[in-house]
Amino acid sequence: MNTVATAVFVGLFVLVTGLGFASAHWKKGDMTQLHEWGLGGRRFGGWITWFLIGGDLYTAYTFIAVPALVFGSGALGFFAVPYTVLVYPLVFAILPRLWNVARKHNYVTAADFVAGRYGSPALALAIAVTGIVATMPYIALQLVGLQVVIGGLGFTGGSGLMGDVPLIVAFVILAAFTYTSGLRAPASIAVVKDLLVYITVIALIVVVPIKMGGFGAIFAAIPKDKLLLPAVQAGNTGPMSFYATLAFGSALALMLYPHASTAVLAAKGPNTLRRNWVFLPAYSLMLGLIALLGYLAYASGIARLPDLAPYFERYGPQFAMPGLLLHFFPSWFAGLGFAAVAIGALVPAAIMSIAAANLFTRNIYKAYINPHCSPERETSLAKLASLFVKFGALLFIVFLPLTYAIQLQLLGGILILQTFPAIVSGIYTRWFDAKALLLGWAAGLA
């Protein structure tokens, strides 16, 4: 076990865990009301919304999965950069309008909006179930990030139950402060998370190339087939098609995730959202630098080093970014970087579980099981549902072993993308028929 790194990691982790619990008393409201627990009372201003949406969208997917894909597959992994560039004009045009409608009618979820817009309980149920199921693999991706960095500290466990100790620890901590503080917890922690992430990424992108002789030496060490997508030839447009559809499909899907709409509906107003989306592309610049870490890890040969090879055997390409921290930096900074990844996983996982719980409570339990439940009962059930969603995410990791963790995010994107016609068209028109939209949803999933 790396004692120094572990001490720094645990110290920062305890800090944010305490902050998560203390957040229940921040911007005080009646936490027995779902809009207070699940949307923070819809009172987050500009700065908090910026950190919350950034923490919501830039997750362990960004810090672990994207460098892992570049490390293993090369240039294809850079699809994540144009994807985040494409998404901001879309959300700028669509989501402030959704906020206005949701606030006017007291909607908490996108399925609430669909139910009110089309008067179709069946279509709303389909949207809610899809949102819950699509969120689980995305939460699982966050837990994979936690598992990798805790393992990098030396807690590799073993086989059986001991091998899953990092997941169990992550599950318990995340479940506890989400249950207590609701959306206020990830909103406050997101500020600390972003600070740590920026420090870690800037240090990696500056220090590692200097130690390796510059970017020229790094790119010279990368095989050509990893630097470029294969050239388009007659009858062979596959790789280019993959790149384009991964980028465009991911951009369309991102704004439809329940956690994205939850962060949006928690803002103080549509102008707060518009101001944020002008500046949020700063994260896209950071994402481009993070993707480069995959090349840095490949060129440095860290996967073949005797002290790091066992980690790559255990975690695969997912260890590319943590491996750089362990090899090129002192232990104390590796602990700080690992904490940044872990906190960067906790923040979105908390928002995702809250969003899925809101969907279950409002659009399944209240709509079909107990229409006359009190607001207090509704909120207490949402807290319990958030625990079950996290447990479902654990099952994705245990029973769906993957070479690349990014496949968990893509699986969620494929599912949630089927809700695009109902939600986005409903914001602008009532022309589409609810039955046709439901058939389209079913056909898309099939």
N, C-alpha and C positions, 0 to 999 in steps of 0.2 A: 504494500500500500504506500502511495505517495503521501507522506504525512503532512508536509507543508501545503501542498496543493489541496489536500483534503480539509485542512484547517481553514484555509481561505474560503473554499467552497462552502463548507458548513456554516461559517460565519455569515456569509452573504445570504445563504439560503434561509438561515434563521431570521435574519433581518427582514427579508421579504415575506416570510411566513407570518411574522409578527405584524408587519404592515397590512397583510391580507386580513388578519383577524381584527385589527384596529379600524379597518375601513368601514366596519359596520356603523361606526359613530361619526363618519364623515358625511357632510351634507345631509344631516339628519332627516329621516322620514319614517313613515310607518312601514316597517319591514314586513308587516303582515299583508301588505297590498302588493300584488304581482308587478305593477308598474314601478314600484319602489325597489323591490328585490331584483326583478329581472331587467329593468331599464334604468336603474339609478334615478328614478323620478323624472326622467327626460330633462335633466337640468345641467348636463355637462357643457361647459363653454369651449372656446376655441382651442386652448392649449391642451386640456384634458382629452378632448375629442381627437386631436391630432395624435396624441400618444396612444389613445385607445384604439383608433382605427389602424394605426401603424402596427401596434402590438397584436392586433387582431389578424391582420393580413400577412405580416412578416413573422414567420413562425419557425419551428424546428425544420419545416420544409425548406426554409431559406438557408438556415445555417448548417444543416446536416445533409438533407436530401439533394439539394442542387449541386454543391461541391462533389457529392458522391457520384452523381450522374455524369458530371464532367470528368471526374477521375476515371470512371469505368467506360464511358461511351464517347467522350470527347465533345465535339462541337454541338452535338444534339442537345446537350444540357443547357446551352445558352438560349433555348426557346423561352426560358423564364423571363428573360430581359424584355423582349418585345411584348410579351404577354402583359407585363405590368405597365408598359407604356400604353398599350391599347386600352387598358381597363379604365383609366381615369376620365377620358372624354365620355365614355359610356355612362359611368356612374354620375358624372357631372350633369348629364342630361336627364337621367332617369330617377335617381334616388331622392333628390330634394322634393320632387313631386310626390313620391311615395310617402315621405315624412309628413307632408301637408295633409294628405288623405288620412294617414294613420292617426295623427294628432286630433283631427276633427272628429273622427269616429271612435277614438280610444282603442285603436287596434294595437296589439302587442306583437303580433307575428305576421309574416307574409300570408299565411293561410287565413288569418282573420280578414285580411284585405280581399283575398280571392272569394271567401264566403260572402262578404258584403257586396262585392262587385258583381258576381254572377248569380247569387242566390242559389248556389249549388253545394249542399253539404258534402256530396260525394267527391266533387272536384277539390274542395277544401281539405277533405280527409286525405286524398291522394297526395296533395302538396305537402301536408304535414308529415305523413309517413315517409315520403321520399326525403324530406329534410332531415328527419331523425336518423334514418338509415345512412344517408350520405355523410352525416356529421361524424358517425362512429369511426370510420377508417381515418378521418382527418385527426380526430383525437388520438387514435392509435399511433399516428405518425408522431405526435408530440411526445407520447410515452416512449416511442423508440428513441427519440432524441435524448430523453432523460436516461434511458437505459444505457445508451452508448457512453455518455459523459461520466455517469457514475461508475460504469465499468472501467473507463479510462483512469479513474482514480485508484484502481486496484481492487474494487469490489466486484470481481468477476464471478463470485458465487461458486457455481458448480452446476451439476445436473440436478434435475428435480426442482423441489421448492426453493432451494438456496439460489438456484440460477435466476429465479424470478423475484428475488428480494428487491432489486431496484424498482421494478414495476409496482410491487406492493407498497413500498414506501411512497412512491410518487402518487399512487392512487389515494392513499390515506390522507396525505397532506393536501392534495388538490381538492379532495372531497370535503375535507373539514372546513377550509376557509371559504370555499364556494357556498357551502350550506349556510354558513354564518353570515357572510357579508354580501352575497349576491354579486351584482355587476360592479359594485363599488370596489371590490377587491382587485380584480384585474385592471381597473382604471387607474388606481393609485400605484400598483406595482409596475405598470407599463412605463412609467417615468424612469424608474430605476433600471428596468430592463433595457430601454433604449440607450441610456448613458453607458451601460456596460458593453452593449453590443458595438456601439460606435468606437469606443476605446479599443476593443478587441480586434475589430476588423481593420481599423487604421494601422494598428501595430503589426498585424499579420501582413498587410499588403505593402508595408514599408520595410520592415525588418527582414522578412524572409527573402525577398529579392536581393537585398543588399548582401546577405550572407551567401546567396547562391550565385553571385556575380552579375546580377541584373536580369531584366526581363529578356534580353537577347539570348542569354545563356539558357534561360528557362524554356523559351519557345524552341530553341535549337534542339532541346532534349526531348521534345514531344514528337512522336511519329506523325507524318503528314496526314494519315487517315484519321487521326484524332483532332487535328487542327481545323480541318475543313469537312463540310458535308460532301459526300460523293458527288461528282459532277453529274448533271442531268444528261442522260443518254436516251436514245430512241427506245421506248418501251420500258424505261427504268427511271421513274420519277418518284419512287417510293420514299427515299430519305427526305427529299424536299417537301413531299406531301406530309410526312410525319411532322416535320418542323413547323409547317404552316398551321396544320390543324391542332397541334399541341398548343401553339401560342394563341390562336384565335378562339378555340374551344375553351381553353382555360380562362381567357379574359371574359367571355360571356358567362361562364359558370361562377366566377369569383363573387360577383355582386349578388348572386342568388342564394349563396350559402346562408343558413339561418344566423350564423354568428356575424356575418357582414351586415345583415339587416338589423340585427339587435344593436350593434354598435352605432349604426346610423340613426335608429329611432331613439337612442339615448341622448342624442345631441339636443342642444337648446333650441335650435331652429334651422331652417334650410340655408340661411346665409352663413351660419357656422360651418355647415357641410361644404358649401361652395368655396369658402376661404381655405378650408383644409385641403381640398382636392387640388387647389392651385399649387400647394407646397408639398404634398405627399410624394410627388415624383422624385424628391430627394432620396426616398427609400429605393427607387429604381436604380439610381446611381450606385447606391450601396450594394444592391443585389448583383450588379455587374461585377463589382470587386469581389464579392463573396463567391460568385461562380468561378472566378479566376483561381480561387484557392484549390480547386480540383486539379488544375494544371500544375500549380506549385507542388502539390502533394505527389503528383505523378513524376514530375521532373526530379524531385529530391530523392526518389527511391525509398521513401520511408517505409513502404509496405514490405521491403525486403530486409530491413534492419532487424537484428536478432531480438532487440528489446521491444520492438513494436509489431513484428510479424504475428505474434500470437493474438494481438488485438484485431488485426485485419482478418485473421482466420476466423475469429469469433463473430465479428460484426460486419465483415466485408467492406465494401467501398464507403459505408457510412462512417468509417473511422478516419476518413481523409482529413477533415478539418481538425478534429481533436488530436490526430497524430502530429500535425504541424505544431500545435501548441506544446505538446510534450517534447518534441525534438528540438525546437529552435528557441524556446523560451525558458526562463527559470521557473521553478516549481510554483512560486507564489503567483506568477502571472498566468500560468496554466490553470491554476485554481480559479482565478478571476474569469478567464475565458470560458471555462467549463460552467461556472455559475451563470454567465451571460446566456449560454445555450439553454441551460436548465430553466432559468427564469423566462427565457424566450419561448419555452415550451409550455410553461405553466400558465402564462397569461392567456394565450389563445385557447388552450384546453379548457380553462375556466369559462371563458365566454361561450365556447362551443357547447359545453354541457348545459349552461344556463339557457342558451337558445333552443336546444333540443327539448329541455324540460318545459319551456314556455309552450312549445308546439304541442307536446303531449297533453299538458294541462288544459290549454285553451281549446284545442281543436280535436281532441279525442275524448278526454275525460268529461269536460264540461259540455261538449257538443253531443255526446252519445251516451254517456254513463250517468252523469248527475248534473242535468242542466240547471238545477236550482242550488248548486253548492255556493256557500258563502265565499267572499273574497279571502277570508282567512284560511278556509279549507283549500281553496285554489292555490294559494301561495305555499302552504305547507306541503301539498302534494307535489308542487313543482320542485321544491327542495329535495324531496325523496326521489323524484324522477331523475334529477341531475346525477344522483348517485348511481342509478341503474344504467344511465347512458355511459358513464365512465367504465362500468363493469363490462358493458357490451364492447367498448373499445379495446379492453384487455383481451377479449376473446378473438378479435381480429389479429392481434399479434401472436397469440398462442397457436391459433389454428390456420393462419394464412401466412406461412413463411415466404419472404420475398427477397430477391437479390437486391433490389433497390427500394428504399423506403418511399421514394417519390411515387411509386405505383399506388400507395395508399391514398395519396392526394388525388391522383388521376382517377382512381376508382370512384372517389366521392364526387369528382367533377363530372364524370360520365352520368352519374345518377341525377345530380342536382340540375344538370343542363336540361333535363326533360321538363322542368317546371318553367322554363324561359317563356314559352308562348303564353301561358296563362297569366303569369305575373306581369311581364313587360307589356304585353298588348293591353292588359286590363288597366294599366296606368293611363293609357291614351284613348282607348275606345272600348265600347261595349259590343262591338260588331260581331265578335266571335261567339259561337254557341258553346255553352258549357259542356254539352255532351260530346261535341266534336273535339274540344280541348282535352276531355278525359280520354277519348279514344286515341288522340295523338300522343298523350302521355304514355298510355299502355303500349302503343306500337313502338314508341321510342325506346322504352325499357326493354321490350322483347327483342 
